[in-house]
Amino acid sequence: MKLTRGQIIAFIFCLIPLLATITSWGFGKLSANPIQDLTLRSGQAAIRILLISLACTPLKNLFHLNSLIPVQKVLGLAAFFYAVLHFLIFTGLDYEFNPLWIMAELAQKPFLRLGLIALLLMLPLAVTSLRKLQARLGSRWNQLHRLVYVLTALALAHSYLAAKGDVLIPLISTFVFLILMLLRIPPLSKISISSSPGCLKKIDRYLLQ
């Protein structure tokens, strides 16, 4: 499948958190608790990219940017990648993939259960991002992908409860999420610029190629 320029740019953008983390690790710039640092970085990357993917639809409607439709797919898959990485760091580095230790933690900490449910809800969305599966699902694909709103809310609740008092970033993320949800409700969802600036049209055509 040929990627659009917009998708390639989005893919490179999504690599930045991973490359920044690898660089910090290589130069010994992680915090005194490197596992916690890696867990936090991967989780924040997942949520931020997920929120950016949710912003694609309102921006597309407002500015008639059709190039954001394929970009949204790349962002969604990238968010899933970071969520899986977040989970693997927690289960692997923290608990050595020991099921007994992991289950004990899940039983004691509700925010871990919220995060796990959010990850499990992301799995069918990532799998059904393939065009062949989209065609088979038909209209059910759109219904299935509405789970993204539920899982984002769960991920934000997970982030807030895991913050242990330092809740500024989770609160900002939640505020952004609420704004993006409001922009999906009529009449706000119907607002659009009748005539987009010429420069935006050129950028849109360029990113679609």
MODELLER restraints for C-alpha pairs under 7 A, 6 or more apart:
rsr = mdl.restraints
at = mdl.atoms
rsr.add(forms.Gaussian(group=physical.xy_distance, feature=features.Distance(at['CA:4:A'], at['CA:207:A']), mean=6.30, stdev=0.5))
rsr.add(forms.Gaussian(group=physical.xy_distance, feature=features.Distance(at['CA:4:A'], at['CA:208:A']), mean=5.39, stdev=0.5))
rsr.add(forms.Gaussian(group=physical.xy_distance, feature=features.Distance(at['CA:4:A'], at['CA:209:A']), mean=5.28, stdev=0.5))
rsr.add(forms.Gaussian(group=physical.xy_distance, feature=features.Distance(at['CA:5:A'], at['CA:207:A']), mean=4.75, stdev=0.5))
rsr.add(forms.Gaussian(group=physical.xy_distance, feature=features.Distance(at['CA:5:A'], at['CA:208:A']), mean=6.27, stdev=0.5))
rsr.add(forms.Gaussian(group=physical.xy_distance, feature=features.Distance(at['CA:5:A'], at['CA:209:A']), mean=5.90, stdev=0.5))
rsr.add(forms.Gaussian(group=physical.xy_distance, feature=features.Distance(at['CA:6:A'], at['CA:67:A']), mean=6.56, stdev=0.5))
rsr.add(forms.Gaussian(group=physical.xy_distance, feature=features.Distance(at['CA:6:A'], at['CA:71:A']), mean=5.93, stdev=0.5))
rsr.add(forms.Gaussian(group=physical.xy_distance, feature=features.Distance(at['CA:6:A'], at['CA:207:A']), mean=4.37, stdev=0.5))
rsr.add(forms.Gaussian(group=physical.xy_distance, feature=features.Distance(at['CA:6:A'], at['CA:208:A']), mean=6.36, stdev=0.5))
rsr.add(forms.Gaussian(group=physical.xy_distance, feature=features.Distance(at['CA:7:A'], at['CA:70:A']), mean=6.49, stdev=0.5))
rsr.add(forms.Gaussian(group=physical.xy_distance, feature=features.Distance(at['CA:7:A'], at['CA:71:A']), mean=4.83, stdev=0.5))
rsr.add(forms.Gaussian(group=physical.xy_distance, feature=features.Distance(at['CA:7:A'], at['CA:74:A']), mean=6.24, stdev=0.5))
rsr.add(forms.Gaussian(group=physical.xy_distance, feature=features.Distance(at['CA:10:A'], at['CA:71:A']), mean=6.39, stdev=0.5))
rsr.add(forms.Gaussian(group=physical.xy_distance, feature=features.Distance(at['CA:10:A'], at['CA:74:A']), mean=6.74, stdev=0.5))
rsr.add(forms.Gaussian(group=physical.xy_distance, feature=features.Distance(at['CA:10:A'], at['CA:75:A']), mean=6.86, stdev=0.5))
rsr.add(forms.Gaussian(group=physical.xy_distance, feature=features.Distance(at['CA:11:A'], at['CA:74:A']), mean=6.51, stdev=0.5))
rsr.add(forms.Gaussian(group=physical.xy_distance, feature=features.Distance(at['CA:14:A'], at['CA:78:A']), mean=6.42, stdev=0.5))
rsr.add(forms.Gaussian(group=physical.xy_distance, feature=features.Distance(at['CA:17:A'], at['CA:45:A']), mean=6.48, stdev=0.5))
rsr.add(forms.Gaussian(group=physical.xy_distance, feature=features.Distance(at['CA:24:A'], at['CA:30:A']), mean=5.72, stdev=0.5))
rsr.add(forms.Gaussian(group=physical.xy_distance, feature=features.Distance(at['CA:30:A'], at['CA:37:A']), mean=6.57, stdev=0.5))
rsr.add(forms.Gaussian(group=physical.xy_distance, feature=features.Distance(at['CA:31:A'], at['CA:37:A']), mean=6.19, stdev=0.5))
rsr.add(forms.Gaussian(group=physical.xy_distance, feature=features.Distance(at['CA:35:A'], at['CA:93:A']), mean=6.80, stdev=0.5))
rsr.add(forms.Gaussian(group=physical.xy_distance, feature=features.Distance(at['CA:39:A'], at['CA:86:A']), mean=5.51, stdev=0.5))
rsr.add(forms.Gaussian(group=physical.xy_distance, feature=features.Distance(at['CA:39:A'], at['CA:89:A']), mean=6.09, stdev=0.5))
rsr.add(forms.Gaussian(group=physical.xy_distance, feature=features.Distance(at['CA:39:A'], at['CA:90:A']), mean=6.50, stdev=0.5))
rsr.add(forms.Gaussian(group=physical.xy_distance, feature=features.Distance(at['CA:42:A'], at['CA:82:A']), mean=5.50, stdev=0.5))
rsr.add(forms.Gaussian(group=physical.xy_distance, feature=features.Distance(at['CA:42:A'], at['CA:83:A']), mean=6.89, stdev=0.5))
rsr.add(forms.Gaussian(group=physical.xy_distance, feature=features.Distance(at['CA:42:A'], at['CA:85:A']), mean=6.54, stdev=0.5))
rsr.add(forms.Gaussian(group=physical.xy_distance, feature=features.Distance(at['CA:42:A'], at['CA:86:A']), mean=5.08, stdev=0.5))
rsr.add(forms.Gaussian(group=physical.xy_distance, feature=features.Distance(at['CA:43:A'], at['CA:82:A']), mean=6.74, stdev=0.5))
rsr.add(forms.Gaussian(group=physical.xy_distance, feature=features.Distance(at['CA:43:A'], at['CA:83:A']), mean=6.20, stdev=0.5))
rsr.add(forms.Gaussian(group=physical.xy_distance, feature=features.Distance(at['CA:43:A'], at['CA:86:A']), mean=5.50, stdev=0.5))
rsr.add(forms.Gaussian(group=physical.xy_distance, feature=features.Distance(at['CA:45:A'], at['CA:82:A']), mean=6.43, stdev=0.5))
rsr.add(forms.Gaussian(group=physical.xy_distance, feature=features.Distance(at['CA:46:A'], at['CA:79:A']), mean=4.42, stdev=0.5))
rsr.add(forms.Gaussian(group=physical.xy_distance, feature=features.Distance(at['CA:46:A'], at['CA:80:A']), mean=6.84, stdev=0.5))
rsr.add(forms.Gaussian(group=physical.xy_distance, feature=features.Distance(at['CA:46:A'], at['CA:82:A']), mean=4.93, stdev=0.5))
rsr.add(forms.Gaussian(group=physical.xy_distance, feature=features.Distance(at['CA:46:A'], at['CA:83:A']), mean=5.38, stdev=0.5))
rsr.add(forms.Gaussian(group=physical.xy_distance, feature=features.Distance(at['CA:47:A'], at['CA:79:A']), mean=6.92, stdev=0.5))
rsr.add(forms.Gaussian(group=physical.xy_distance, feature=features.Distance(at['CA:49:A'], at['CA:75:A']), mean=6.15, stdev=0.5))
rsr.add(forms.Gaussian(group=physical.xy_distance, feature=features.Distance(at['CA:49:A'], at['CA:79:A']), mean=5.48, stdev=0.5))
rsr.add(forms.Gaussian(group=physical.xy_distance, feature=features.Distance(at['CA:50:A'], at['CA:75:A']), mean=6.81, stdev=0.5))
rsr.add(forms.Gaussian(group=physical.xy_distance, feature=features.Distance(at['CA:50:A'], at['CA:76:A']), mean=6.17, stdev=0.5))
rsr.add(forms.Gaussian(group=physical.xy_distance, feature=features.Distance(at['CA:50:A'], at['CA:79:A']), mean=5.41, stdev=0.5))
rsr.add(forms.Gaussian(group=physical.xy_distance, feature=features.Distance(at['CA:51:A'], at['CA:177:A']), mean=6.65, stdev=0.5))
rsr.add(forms.Gaussian(group=physical.xy_distance, feature=features.Distance(at['CA:53:A'], at['CA:72:A']), mean=5.10, stdev=0.5))
rsr.add(forms.Gaussian(group=physical.xy_distance, feature=features.Distance(at['CA:53:A'], at['CA:75:A']), mean=5.44, stdev=0.5))
rsr.add(forms.Gaussian(group=physical.xy_distance, feature=features.Distance(at['CA:53:A'], at['CA:76:A']), mean=6.12, stdev=0.5))
rsr.add(forms.Gaussian(group=physical.xy_distance, feature=features.Distance(at['CA:54:A'], at['CA:180:A']), mean=6.91, stdev=0.5))
rsr.add(forms.Gaussian(group=physical.xy_distance, feature=features.Distance(at['CA:55:A'], at['CA:180:A']), mean=6.32, stdev=0.5))
rsr.add(forms.Gaussian(group=physical.xy_distance, feature=features.Distance(at['CA:56:A'], at['CA:68:A']), mean=5.74, stdev=0.5))
rsr.add(forms.Gaussian(group=physical.xy_distance, feature=features.Distance(at['CA:56:A'], at['CA:72:A']), mean=6.19, stdev=0.5))
rsr.add(forms.Gaussian(group=physical.xy_distance, feature=features.Distance(at['CA:58:A'], at['CA:183:A']), mean=6.29, stdev=0.5))
rsr.add(forms.Gaussian(group=physical.xy_distance, feature=features.Distance(at['CA:58:A'], at['CA:184:A']), mean=6.96, stdev=0.5))
rsr.add(forms.Gaussian(group=physical.xy_distance, feature=features.Distance(at['CA:60:A'], at['CA:66:A']), mean=6.08, stdev=0.5))
rsr.add(forms.Gaussian(group=physical.xy_distance, feature=features.Distance(at['CA:60:A'], at['CA:68:A']), mean=6.24, stdev=0.5))
rsr.add(forms.Gaussian(group=physical.xy_distance, feature=features.Distance(at['CA:61:A'], at['CA:192:A']), mean=5.98, stdev=0.5))
rsr.add(forms.Gaussian(group=physical.xy_distance, feature=features.Distance(at['CA:62:A'], at['CA:191:A']), mean=6.14, stdev=0.5))
rsr.add(forms.Gaussian(group=physical.xy_distance, feature=features.Distance(at['CA:62:A'], at['CA:192:A']), mean=4.01, stdev=0.5))
rsr.add(forms.Gaussian(group=physical.xy_distance, feature=features.Distance(at['CA:62:A'], at['CA:193:A']), mean=5.79, stdev=0.5))
rsr.add(forms.Gaussian(group=physical.xy_distance, feature=features.Distance(at['CA:63:A'], at['CA:192:A']), mean=6.28, stdev=0.5))
rsr.add(forms.Gaussian(group=physical.xy_distance, feature=features.Distance(at['CA:63:A'], at['CA:193:A']), mean=5.85, stdev=0.5))
rsr.add(forms.Gaussian(group=physical.xy_distance, feature=features.Distance(at['CA:63:A'], at['CA:196:A']), mean=5.94, stdev=0.5))
rsr.add(forms.Gaussian(group=physical.xy_distance, feature=features.Distance(at['CA:65:A'], at['CA:204:A']), mean=5.76, stdev=0.5))
rsr.add(forms.Gaussian(group=physical.xy_distance, feature=features.Distance(at['CA:66:A'], at['CA:204:A']), mean=6.80, stdev=0.5))
rsr.add(forms.Gaussian(group=physical.xy_distance, feature=features.Distance(at['CA:67:A'], at['CA:204:A']), mean=5.57, stdev=0.5))
rsr.add(forms.Gaussian(group=physical.xy_distance, feature=features.Distance(at['CA:67:A'], at['CA:207:A']), mean=5.81, stdev=0.5))
rsr.add(forms.Gaussian(group=physical.xy_distance, feature=features.Distance(at['CA:67:A'], at['CA:208:A']), mean=5.03, stdev=0.5))
rsr.add(forms.Gaussian(group=physical.xy_distance, feature=features.Distance(at['CA:77:A'], at['CA:126:A']), mean=6.03, stdev=0.5))
rsr.add(forms.Gaussian(group=physical.xy_distance, feature=features.Distance(at['CA:80:A'], at['CA:122:A']), mean=6.49, stdev=0.5))
rsr.add(forms.Gaussian(group=physical.xy_distance, feature=features.Distance(at['CA:83:A'], at['CA:119:A']), mean=6.60, stdev=0.5))
rsr.add(forms.Gaussian(group=physical.xy_distance, feature=features.Distance(at['CA:91:A'], at['CA:97:A']), mean=5.10, stdev=0.5))
rsr.add(forms.Gaussian(group=physical.xy_distance, feature=features.Distance(at['CA:91:A'], at['CA:102:A']), mean=6.76, stdev=0.5))
rsr.add(forms.Gaussian(group=physical.xy_distance, feature=features.Distance(at['CA:95:A'], at['CA:101:A']), mean=6.41, stdev=0.5))
rsr.add(forms.Gaussian(group=physical.xy_distance, feature=features.Distance(at['CA:95:A'], at['CA:102:A']), mean=6.52, stdev=0.5))
rsr.add(forms.Gaussian(group=physical.xy_distance, feature=features.Distance(at['CA:106:A'], at['CA:112:A']), mean=5.69, stdev=0.5))
rsr.add(forms.Gaussian(group=physical.xy_distance, feature=features.Distance(at['CA:106:A'], at['CA:113:A']), mean=5.83, stdev=0.5))
rsr.add(forms.Gaussian(group=physical.xy_distance, feature=features.Distance(at['CA:111:A'], at['CA:158:A']), mean=4.74, stdev=0.5))
rsr.add(forms.Gaussian(group=physical.xy_distance, feature=features.Distance(at['CA:111:A'], at['CA:161:A']), mean=5.81, stdev=0.5))
rsr.add(forms.Gaussian(group=physical.xy_distance, feature=features.Distance(at['CA:111:A'], at['CA:162:A']), mean=6.35, stdev=0.5))
rsr.add(forms.Gaussian(group=physical.xy_distance, feature=features.Distance(at['CA:112:A'], at['CA:158:A']), mean=6.78, stdev=0.5))
rsr.add(forms.Gaussian(group=physical.xy_distance, feature=features.Distance(at['CA:114:A'], at['CA:154:A']), mean=5.75, stdev=0.5))
rsr.add(forms.Gaussian(group=physical.xy_distance, feature=features.Distance(at['CA:114:A'], at['CA:155:A']), mean=6.88, stdev=0.5))
rsr.add(forms.Gaussian(group=physical.xy_distance, feature=features.Distance(at['CA:114:A'], at['CA:158:A']), mean=5.60, stdev=0.5))
rsr.add(forms.Gaussian(group=physical.xy_distance, feature=features.Distance(at['CA:115:A'], at['CA:154:A']), mean=6.68, stdev=0.5))
rsr.add(forms.Gaussian(group=physical.xy_distance, feature=features.Distance(at['CA:115:A'], at['CA:155:A']), mean=5.63, stdev=0.5))
rsr.add(forms.Gaussian(group=physical.xy_distance, feature=features.Distance(at['CA:115:A'], at['CA:158:A']), mean=5.39, stdev=0.5))
rsr.add(forms.Gaussian(group=physical.xy_distance, feature=features.Distance(at['CA:118:A'], at['CA:151:A']), mean=4.56, stdev=0.5))
rsr.add(forms.Gaussian(group=physical.xy_distance, feature=features.Distance(at['CA:118:A'], at['CA:154:A']), mean=5.76, stdev=0.5))
rsr.add(forms.Gaussian(group=physical.xy_distance, feature=features.Distance(at['CA:118:A'], at['CA:155:A']), mean=5.83, stdev=0.5))
rsr.add(forms.Gaussian(group=physical.xy_distance, feature=features.Distance(at['CA:121:A'], at['CA:147:A']), mean=6.96, stdev=0.5))
rsr.add(forms.Gaussian(group=physical.xy_distance, feature=features.Distance(at['CA:121:A'], at['CA:151:A']), mean=6.25, stdev=0.5))
rsr.add(forms.Gaussian(group=physical.xy_distance, feature=features.Distance(at['CA:125:A'], at['CA:145:A']), mean=6.08, stdev=0.5))
rsr.add(forms.Gaussian(group=physical.xy_distance, feature=features.Distance(at['CA:128:A'], at['CA:134:A']), mean=6.13, stdev=0.5))
rsr.add(forms.Gaussian(group=physical.xy_distance, feature=features.Distance(at['CA:134:A'], at['CA:141:A']), mean=5.97, stdev=0.5))
rsr.add(forms.Gaussian(group=physical.xy_distance, feature=features.Distance(at['CA:156:A'], at['CA:170:A']), mean=6.46, stdev=0.5))
rsr.add(forms.Gaussian(group=physical.xy_distance, feature=features.Distance(at['CA:156:A'], at['CA:174:A']), mean=6.41, stdev=0.5))
rsr.add(forms.Gaussian(group=physical.xy_distance, feature=features.Distance(at['CA:159:A'], at['CA:170:A']), mean=6.03, stdev=0.5))
rsr.add(forms.Gaussian(group=physical.xy_distance, feature=features.Distance(at['CA:160:A'], at['CA:167:A']), mean=5.94, stdev=0.5))
rsr.add(forms.Gaussian(group=physical.xy_distance, feature=features.Distance(at['CA:160:A'], at['CA:170:A']), mean=5.22, stdev=0.5))
rsr.add(forms.Gaussian(group=physical.xy_distance, feature=features.Distance(at['CA:183:A'], at['CA:189:A']), mean=5.23, stdev=0.5))
